[in-house]
Amino acid sequence: MSPLRAGVAKSDITTTDPSMTVADPLFAKALVLDDGATRVAIIAMDAVAIGGICDISDEWLPELRARIESELGIPGAHVLVNASHTHTPGPMLVEHDEQLKRTFDAVHRAAENLEEVTIGAGVGHEDRWIINRTLRTTDGGGWTIRQANPCPPDDEVAGLGPIDPEIGIIRVDRADGSPLAVVYNYACHPLVGVPGHYVTANFPGFASEVIEGGLGGDAMALFIQGTGGDVTEVSYKDFDHPRDSSPMGRMLAQSTLAALRGIAPGIETGNATLDVVAETIRLPRRKDSDERIAELEEEQRRLLRSMVGMTLNFRAFLPLFLKYQLNPEWPADYAWRYMQAEARGSEEFTLLDEMNRKNLDKYMSNIRAMEKLARLQSNIGTLQHHKALNDESGEDTLEAEVMGLRIGDVALVTSPAELLVQVGLNLKAASPHPWTFISPFSNGYCHYGAPEEDFALEGYETTECLLDKTWHAIYEQTARDVLQRLWERR
């Protein structure tokens, strides 16, 4: 049996557009593994998605795979490309041909520098700054934390959805025990960015930099995005501090390094084997968009009917509201003024308070209706846009690749969708492998992938969705089958 060999390399793929300000560089990082019989490439991209939206075209992945297969002999089906899903304004990456050239170059250099390695696997834990962004509400639905709409009233929040705080870790060490690479998999949603509208790799970039500094030498950290479709930073709606993801990156790095210290090098010897199973499936496109839009439009009409006439405007409301919050017992004036009026047998302040409280209640009720109307308007627009995408496709289904990659005792399974947390938790629980990591945002892009039960919540992830709710059973069964086949062939 041949020894396991690996090589790493990276290329800077940051935009050179002079209109964009770059806070920190974006990379395509490549890890090539070879066990003598099977060769694979894992590419971690600081990008929003692999096709579909933003900087990477739909043609880019097949062109990259074809070139890797033709020139390097690595089968295209053995190339896993993951997007970190970093969000920044404007173009982030160099243009198409340069993306292709630089990413291929990273894989090429990694493949040229293979050396004998051992691997280890384990998990870390980080839950301090992530939250399921679709809040569960008292009416049994969900309300997603977004910049495009206000948060729900506190008294309508019933609870939180699931998160996956597990950091899946693969360490790759040289024969002399020095680190060559660390692959770490974590479910998050890089949205906060940095102060100012700058291009940034977000907290995955900051985390990788800290991890690489902690490992020393020329070791490389490759971030692989997890099931972060319905996850956000807990500070995403913080209006009291600058938007800065670097502290979160440092926390993720520290938790990864702490777990890494507990993973003994060479848990898997240099004879660890590789295997790949890939399936292409057809997932049903959503067909109920018109019905859902009609429901939301009816809700709009109901809320408009609920709004009442009011005498206050915002200028009158705010000081009055503050007065009645500062001293609910004697809001209109000092306590002794109430006492003096009562001594005279007058109810003037009591009647004034009654009138003011009615006016405040009317205004607050209308504010709540306005906030819900703003959210509805955004959701209707999102549904209409994604309905148009499905209509323009002219197809009832869309193609999706499910790739399973086994590295020793570690199994990775992919999806092109932004998988929600529960989908990943289901697959981890069902997997026969000692270590299973879920890698959505990989090998394509098809927007959100929510479990069937989440469609009833009507959160953002099922609003910006091209898929019918029955997609979940098809995908999950395929992913389970892929994991089982990898297990049986080990």
Secondary structure, 3 states (H helix, E strand, C coil): CCCCEEEEEEEECECCCCCCCECCCCEEEEEEEECCCCEEEEEEECCCCCCCCCCCCCCHHHHHHHHHHHHHCCCHHHEEEEECCCCCCCCCECCHHHHHHHHHHHHHHHHHCCEEEEEEEEEEECCCCEEECEEEECCCCEEECECCECCCCHHHEEECCCCCCEEEEEEEEECCCCEEEEEEEECCCCCCCCCCCCECCHHHHHHHHHHHHHHCCCCEEEEEECCCCCEEECCCCCCCCCCCCHHHHHHHHHHHHHHHHCCCCCCECCCCCEEEEEEEEEEEECCCHHHHHHHHHHHHHHHHHHCCCCCCCHHHHHHHHHHHHHCCCCCCCCHHHHHHHHHCCCCHHHHHHHHHHHHHHHHHHHHHHHHHHHHHHHHHHHHHHHHHHHHHHCCCEEEEEEEEEEECCEEEEECCCEECHHHHHHHHHHCCCCEEEEECCECCCCCEECCHHHHHHCCHHHHCCCECCCHHHHHHHHHHHHHHHHHHCC
